[in-house]
Amino acid sequence: MLLILLAECLLFADPALAAYAAAVALVLHCLVVFYEEPLLGLRFGDAYRAYCRTVPRWGFALSP
């Protein structure tokens, strides 16, 4: 969904659409961080916490 919004931003060059895409990205990030990750931590315990230490949140590391 977010990739489609970003592609539309490039296609239409609309600042309002870019702001909407940024808002969607923020909402999705907050949903993952504040709802999904704590729930998975409760469900899977130490195994999930070990997974989080070794795998970057969005599939890539921001720093080397």
C-alpha positions as CSV (number, residue, x, y, z in Angstrom):
1,M,0.0,0.0,0.0
2,L,2.8,2.4,0.9
3,L,4.8,1.6,-2.2
4,I,1.7,2.4,-4.3
5,L,1.3,5.7,-2.6
6,L,5.0,6.6,-3.1
7,A,4.7,5.6,-6.8
8,E,1.7,7.9,-7.1
9,C,3.7,10.7,-5.5
10,L,6.3,10.3,-8.2
11,L,3.7,10.1,-10.9
12,F,1.5,13.1,-9.9
13,A,4.1,15.2,-8.1
14,D,1.4,16.3,-5.6
15,P,2.6,17.7,-2.2
16,A,-0.7,16.8,-0.6
17,L,-0.3,13.2,-1.7
18,A,3.3,13.1,-0.3
19,A,2.0,14.4,3.0
20,Y,-0.7,11.7,3.0
21,A,1.9,9.0,2.2
22,A,4.1,10.3,5.1
23,A,1.1,10.1,7.4
24,V,0.3,6.6,6.4
25,A,3.9,5.5,6.9
26,L,3.8,7.1,10.4
27,V,0.6,5.3,11.3
28,L,1.9,2.0,10.1
29,H,5.2,2.4,12.0
30,C,3.3,3.3,15.2
31,L,1.0,0.3,14.7
32,V,4.0,-2.1,14.4
33,V,6.0,-0.5,17.3
34,F,3.3,0.1,19.9
35,Y,0.8,-2.8,19.1
36,E,2.3,-5.6,17.1
37,E,5.7,-5.9,18.6
38,P,4.6,-5.9,22.3
39,L,1.9,-8.5,21.4
40,L,4.4,-10.7,19.7
41,G,6.8,-10.3,22.7
42,L,4.0,-11.6,25.0
43,R,3.1,-14.4,22.7
44,F,6.6,-15.7,21.9
45,G,8.7,-14.4,24.8
46,D,12.5,-14.8,24.7
47,A,12.5,-16.3,21.2
48,Y,10.9,-13.1,19.8
49,R,13.2,-10.8,21.7
50,A,16.3,-12.8,20.4
51,Y,14.8,-12.4,16.9
52,C,14.4,-8.6,17.4
53,R,18.0,-8.3,18.4
54,T,19.3,-10.0,15.2
55,V,16.8,-8.7,12.6
56,P,16.3,-5.1,11.7
57,R,12.8,-3.8,12.1
58,W,12.1,-2.9,8.5
59,G,14.4,-5.4,6.8
60,F,17.5,-3.2,6.6
61,A,19.9,-1.6,9.0
62,L,20.1,2.2,9.0
63,S,23.6,2.2,10.3
64,P,26.5,-0.2,9.5
